């Protein structure tokens, strides 16, 4: 289809309406002789206006793109793996329209447990998953075509909470701690904490299914405690704050399929920008952040203050992967000699940081 220059088309009106040429020339000639009757002049002017209107309308129609050719924003599906304020960044990104600002149509999907989220990522239609780092790294070790393009935090943002009568780690011996599922971050960090506390193989581990089920098991006294991001019950006590153990660990890695990253790098970068803006909005739009936390945490008003403080304390502004967190998982998997660069790619985040995007969000 030929492209028409609107300006040249308007100047050379004869291409579009021979009658328009006739009316214009007649009007000019009549005006020049001064003998153009008023009735004829009015009729000619009316015809001229009508012809001009028709020509302009034609030009506009020729210039407008066909609705069928209009580009539809790419739709992306992002999965998160727990009802926890550690995911407040992606919740905020969705609610403030950050994905749409980046030219994407977004859908959030909750899949209980990081290990299940990773399985869904490999076998399903997810475009991005935010899931337990140990689950992501383990899956890649087994051949999953994934790569981590970001990290929400590079320290273990969890604590070991126990029943009020337990005051010392050794009192856990012979008791049971709850986790979500095998392979989840709660599983990994519970095992890691028990090893650090000298309780390896001395405490039972009970998978409960999801975070809500873990909290219920603790509140009802079914288990002695659990590793959680927030207190699972009002009577529980904090026994160990895991960041104090000095473990470099990413709570959740932002992962995509390698082919998707290779074929759609701009889309991946746009998703990362949206997430990073969501994290910034937690700090710059506090009142709205409370509403978002209440929505996704099912209106748990009594814990919203704690949830908000937790999210702004732990969520990293830049979402960059620290190689040390990959090494932690590789060491645990007895694969310490495996190059960490095979598991992550910070190039997209590096570009975002270099262009000043993160800095502008906090001005």
C-alpha positions as CSV (number, residue, x, y, z in Angstrom):
1,X,0.0,0.0,0.0
2,X,1.5,3.4,-1.0
3,X,2.1,5.9,1.7
4,X,0.5,9.3,1.1
5,X,2.1,12.4,2.3
6,X,-0.9,14.3,3.8
7,X,0.7,17.7,3.2
8,X,1.3,17.1,-0.5
9,X,-2.1,15.6,-0.9
10,X,-3.8,18.6,0.6
11,X,-1.9,20.9,-1.7
12,X,-2.6,19.0,-4.8
13,X,-6.4,18.5,-4.2
14,X,-7.1,17.6,-7.8
15,X,-5.9,14.0,-7.3
16,X,-8.8,13.4,-4.9
17,X,-11.7,15.5,-6.2
18,X,-12.1,16.9,-9.7
19,X,-15.3,18.6,-8.6
20,X,-13.4,20.3,-5.8
21,X,-11.0,21.7,-8.5
22,X,-14.0,23.0,-10.5
23,X,-15.6,24.7,-7.5
24,X,-12.4,26.3,-6.4
25,X,-11.5,27.7,-9.8
26,X,-15.1,28.9,-10.4
27,X,-15.1,30.7,-7.1
28,X,-11.7,32.3,-7.9
29,X,-12.8,33.4,-11.4
30,X,-16.2,34.7,-10.2
31,X,-14.5,36.7,-7.4
32,X,-12.0,38.1,-9.9
33,X,-14.7,39.4,-12.3
34,X,-16.9,40.8,-9.5
35,X,-20.1,39.7,-11.3
36,X,-20.8,36.5,-9.3
37,X,-24.4,36.6,-8.2
38,X,-24.9,36.3,-4.4
39,X,-27.1,33.2,-4.7
40,X,-24.6,31.5,-7.0
41,X,-21.8,32.6,-4.7
42,X,-23.6,31.1,-1.7
43,X,-24.2,27.9,-3.5
44,X,-20.6,27.7,-4.7
45,X,-19.3,28.4,-1.2
46,X,-21.6,25.6,0.1
47,X,-20.3,23.2,-2.6
48,X,-16.8,24.3,-1.8
49,X,-17.2,23.6,1.9
50,X,-18.8,20.2,1.2
51,X,-16.0,19.3,-1.2
52,X,-13.3,20.4,1.2
53,X,-14.9,18.4,4.0
54,X,-15.1,15.3,1.8
55,X,-11.4,15.7,0.8
56,X,-10.3,16.1,4.4
57,X,-12.4,13.1,5.6
58,X,-10.8,11.0,2.8
59,X,-7.3,12.1,3.8
60,X,-8.0,11.2,7.5
61,X,-9.4,7.8,6.5
62,X,-6.4,7.1,4.4
63,X,-4.0,8.1,7.2
64,X,-5.7,6.0,9.9
65,X,-4.2,2.5,10.6
66,X,-6.6,-0.4,10.2
67,X,-7.9,-1.7,13.5
68,X,-6.8,-5.2,12.5
69,X,-3.3,-3.9,12.2
70,X,-3.1,-2.2,15.6
71,X,-0.5,-3.8,17.8
72,X,-1.9,-5.7,20.9
73,X,0.3,-5.3,24.0
74,X,2.0,-8.6,24.8
75,X,0.4,-10.5,27.6
76,X,2.7,-11.9,30.3
77,X,1.9,-14.3,33.1
78,X,3.9,-14.0,36.3
79,X,3.7,-16.6,39.1
80,X,4.6,-16.1,42.8
81,X,4.9,-18.9,45.3
82,X,3.6,-17.7,48.7
83,X,1.1,-15.4,50.4
84,X,4.0,-13.5,52.0
85,X,5.0,-9.8,52.0
86,X,8.2,-10.9,50.3
87,X,6.1,-10.7,47.1
88,X,4.8,-7.2,47.8
89,X,6.9,-5.9,45.0
90,X,5.2,-7.8,42.3
91,X,1.8,-7.2,43.9
92,X,2.4,-3.4,43.8
93,X,3.7,-3.6,40.2
94,X,0.4,-5.2,39.2
95,X,-1.8,-2.8,41.2
96,X,-0.1,0.5,40.1
97,X,-0.2,-0.5,36.4
98,X,3.6,-0.8,36.2
99,X,3.4,-3.6,33.6
100,X,1.0,-1.7,31.5
101,X,3.3,1.4,31.7
102,X,6.0,-0.9,30.1
103,X,3.7,-1.9,27.3
104,X,2.6,-5.2,28.8
105,X,-0.7,-6.8,29.7
106,X,-0.1,-8.7,32.9
107,X,-1.6,-11.6,34.9
108,X,-0.5,-12.7,38.3
109,X,-0.8,-16.4,39.3
110,X,-0.4,-17.7,42.8
111,X,1.1,-21.2,43.0
112,X,1.7,-22.6,46.5
113,X,5.4,-23.5,47.0
114,X,8.5,-22.6,45.1
115,X,9.2,-26.1,43.9
116,X,5.7,-26.4,42.3
117,X,6.1,-23.0,40.8
118,X,9.3,-24.0,39.1
119,X,7.7,-27.2,37.7
120,X,4.8,-25.1,36.3
121,X,7.3,-22.7,34.8
122,X,9.1,-25.5,33.0
123,X,6.0,-27.4,31.8
124,X,3.4,-24.6,31.5
125,X,2.8,-21.2,29.9
126,X,4.3,-19.0,32.6
127,X,6.5,-16.2,31.3
128,X,8.2,-15.4,34.6
129,X,8.3,-17.0,38.0
130,X,9.4,-15.6,41.4
131,X,10.2,-18.7,43.3
132,X,12.6,-20.2,45.9
133,X,16.2,-19.8,44.8
134,X,17.1,-23.4,45.8
135,X,14.2,-24.7,43.7
136,X,15.3,-22.7,40.7
137,X,19.0,-23.7,41.0
138,X,18.1,-27.3,41.6
139,X,15.9,-27.4,38.5
140,X,18.6,-25.9,36.4
141,X,21.0,-28.5,37.7
142,X,18.6,-31.2,36.5
143,X,18.5,-29.7,33.0
144,X,15.6,-27.2,33.2
145,X,16.0,-24.5,30.5
146,X,15.7,-21.6,33.0
147,X,17.9,-18.7,33.9
148,X,17.6,-16.3,36.9
149,X,17.4,-12.7,35.7
150,X,16.8,-11.1,39.1
151,X,16.6,-11.6,42.8
152,X,14.1,-10.0,45.2
153,X,16.6,-10.1,48.1
154,X,20.0,-11.7,48.7
155,X,19.6,-12.6,52.4
156,X,17.3,-15.1,54.1
157,X,14.4,-12.9,55.1
158,X,12.9,-15.5,57.5
159,X,13.0,-16.4,61.1
160,X,12.4,-19.6,63.1
161,X,9.3,-19.1,65.2
162,X,8.4,-21.7,67.9
163,X,5.8,-22.4,70.6
164,X,6.1,-20.1,73.7
165,X,7.4,-22.8,76.0
166,X,10.5,-23.4,73.8
167,X,13.3,-21.0,74.8
168,X,16.4,-22.8,73.6
169,X,17.3,-24.5,70.3
170,X,18.1,-27.8,72.0
171,X,14.5,-28.1,73.2
172,X,13.5,-28.7,69.5
173,X,15.1,-32.2,69.6
174,X,12.6,-34.9,68.9
175,X,9.9,-32.4,67.9
176,X,8.4,-31.4,64.5
177,X,8.8,-28.3,62.4
178,X,6.4,-27.5,59.6
179,X,7.4,-26.5,56.1
180,X,5.3,-25.8,53.0
181,X,6.7,-28.5,50.6
182,X,9.9,-30.4,50.0
183,X,12.2,-28.3,47.8
184,X,10.7,-25.0,49.0
185,X,12.6,-22.1,50.6
186,X,11.0,-23.0,53.9
187,X,12.4,-26.6,53.6
188,X,15.8,-25.4,52.5
189,X,16.2,-22.8,55.2
190,X,14.8,-25.1,58.0
191,X,17.4,-27.7,57.1
192,X,20.1,-25.0,57.0
193,X,19.1,-23.5,60.3
194,X,19.0,-26.9,62.0
195,X,22.4,-27.7,60.7
196,X,23.8,-24.4,62.0
197,X,22.1,-25.1,65.4
198,X,23.6,-28.6,65.6
199,X,20.2,-30.3,65.2
200,X,20.7,-32.0,61.9
201,X,18.6,-35.2,61.8
202,X,17.3,-34.5,65.3
203,X,14.1,-32.7,64.4
204,X,11.3,-34.0,62.2
205,X,10.1,-32.1,59.1
206,X,6.4,-32.1,58.2
207,X,5.2,-30.7,54.8
208,X,1.9,-28.9,55.2
209,X,1.2,-27.7,51.6
210,X,1.2,-23.9,51.8
211,X,1.9,-21.0,54.0
212,X,-1.6,-20.8,55.4
213,X,-1.5,-24.4,56.3
214,X,1.9,-24.0,58.0
215,X,0.5,-21.1,60.1
216,X,-2.5,-23.1,61.1
217,X,-0.4,-26.0,62.2
218,X,1.7,-23.7,64.4
219,X,-1.3,-21.9,65.9
220,X,-3.1,-25.1,66.8
221,X,0.0,-26.6,68.4
222,X,0.3,-29.4,65.8
223,X,4.0,-28.6,65.4
224,X,6.7,-27.0,67.5
225,X,7.3,-24.2,65.1
226,X,8.3,-23.2,61.6
227,X,10.6,-21.0,59.6
228,X,8.4,-18.1,58.4
229,X,8.6,-14.5,57.2
230,X,6.2,-13.3,59.8
231,X,4.9,-14.6,63.1
232,X,2.6,-17.6,62.4
233,X,0.6,-16.9,65.6
234,X,0.3,-14.3,68.4
235,X,1.7,-16.6,71.0
236,X,4.8,-17.8,69.1
237,X,8.3,-16.6,70.0
238,X,11.2,-15.8,67.8
239,X,13.9,-18.3,68.4
240,X,16.4,-17.6,65.6
241,X,16.6,-14.7,63.1
242,X,18.1,-16.3,60.0
243,X,20.0,-13.3,58.7
244,X,22.0,-13.5,61.9
245,X,23.3,-16.9,60.8
246,X,25.3,-15.2,57.9
247,X,23.8,-17.2,55.1
248,X,24.0,-15.6,51.6
249,X,20.7,-16.7,50.3
250,X,18.1,-15.3,47.8
251,X,14.6,-15.8,49.1
252,X,13.3,-15.9,45.6
253,X,14.9,-15.7,42.2
254,X,13.1,-14.1,39.2
255,X,13.4,-16.7,36.5
256,X,12.5,-17.0,32.9
257,X,12.9,-19.6,30.2
258,X,16.2,-19.2,28.3
259,X,14.5,-19.3,24.9
260,X,12.1,-16.6,26.0
261,X,14.9,-14.4,27.2
262,X,16.8,-15.0,24.0
263,X,13.9,-14.3,21.7
264,X,12.1,-11.5,23.8
265,X,14.8,-9.7,25.7
266,X,12.9,-6.4,25.7
267,X,9.9,-8.0,27.2
268,X,12.0,-9.5,29.9
269,X,13.6,-6.2,30.6
270,X,10.1,-4.5,30.7
271,X,8.9,-7.1,33.3
272,X,12.0,-6.4,35.4
273,X,11.4,-2.6,35.2
274,X,7.8,-3.2,36.2
275,X,8.8,-5.2,39.2
276,X,11.5,-2.7,40.3
277,X,8.9,0.1,40.1
278,X,6.6,-1.9,42.3
279,X,9.3,-2.2,44.9
280,X,9.9,1.5,44.7
281,X,6.2,2.2,45.1
282,X,6.1,0.4,48.4
283,X,8.3,3.2,49.8
284,X,6.9,6.1,47.9
285,X,3.2,5.2,48.1
286,X,2.9,3.8,51.6
287,X,-0.9,4.4,52.1
288,X,-1.6,2.5,48.8
289,X,0.9,-0.2,49.7
290,X,-1.2,-1.0,52.9
291,X,-4.3,-1.5,50.7
292,X,-2.4,-3.8,48.3
293,X,-1.0,-5.8,51.2
294,X,-4.5,-6.1,52.7
295,X,-5.9,-7.3,49.4
296,X,-3.3,-10.0,48.7
297,X,-2.9,-11.1,52.3
298,X,-6.7,-11.4,52.6
299,X,-7.2,-8.4,54.9
300,X,-5.1,-9.5,57.8
301,X,-5.3,-6.0,59.3
302,X,-3.6,-7.0,62.5
303,X,-0.4,-7.8,60.7
304,X,-0.3,-5.1,58.0
305,X,2.2,-3.0,59.9
306,X,4.5,-5.9,60.3
307,X,4.1,-6.9,56.7
308,X,4.9,-3.5,55.4
309,X,8.0,-3.1,57.6
310,X,9.1,-6.5,56.5
311,X,8.8,-5.8,52.8
312,X,10.6,-2.4,52.8
313,X,13.3,-3.9,55.0
314,X,14.2,-6.9,52.8
315,X,13.2,-6.2,49.2
316,X,16.2,-5.0,47.2
317,X,15.8,-1.9,45.1
318,X,17.8,-3.2,42.2
319,X,16.7,-6.8,42.1
320,X,20.2,-7.9,41.1
321,X,21.5,-11.5,41.6
322,X,24.4,-11.9,44.0
323,X,26.5,-14.8,42.8
324,X,27.1,-15.8,46.4
325,X,23.4,-16.8,46.8
326,X,23.8,-19.3,43.9
327,X,26.9,-20.7,45.4
328,X,25.1,-21.3,48.7
329,X,22.6,-23.6,47.0
330,X,25.3,-25.3,44.9
331,X,27.3,-26.1,48.0
332,X,24.2,-27.6,49.6
333,X,23.6,-29.7,46.5
334,X,27.3,-30.9,46.6
335,X,27.9,-29.2,43.3
336,X,30.2,-26.5,44.5
337,X,32.5,-26.8,41.5
338,X,29.7,-25.9,39.1
339,X,30.2,-22.4,37.6
340,X,27.7,-20.0,39.1
341,X,27.4,-18.1,35.8
342,X,25.4,-20.9,34.3
343,X,22.5,-20.1,36.6
344,X,21.9,-16.3,36.3
345,X,22.3,-13.4,33.9
346,X,22.4,-9.8,35.3
347,X,22.7,-8.1,32.0
348,X,19.1,-6.9,31.8
349,X,19.2,-5.5,35.4
350,X,22.6,-3.9,34.7
351,X,21.2,-2.1,31.7
352,X,18.2,-0.9,33.7
353,X,20.6,0.4,36.4
354,X,23.0,2.0,33.9
355,X,20.2,4.0,32.2
356,X,19.3,5.5,35.6
357,X,15.8,3.9,35.8
358,X,16.1,2.8,39.4
359,X,17.6,6.1,40.6
360,X,14.8,8.1,38.9
361,X,12.2,6.1,40.9
362,X,13.5,7.4,44.2
363,X,13.9,11.1,43.4
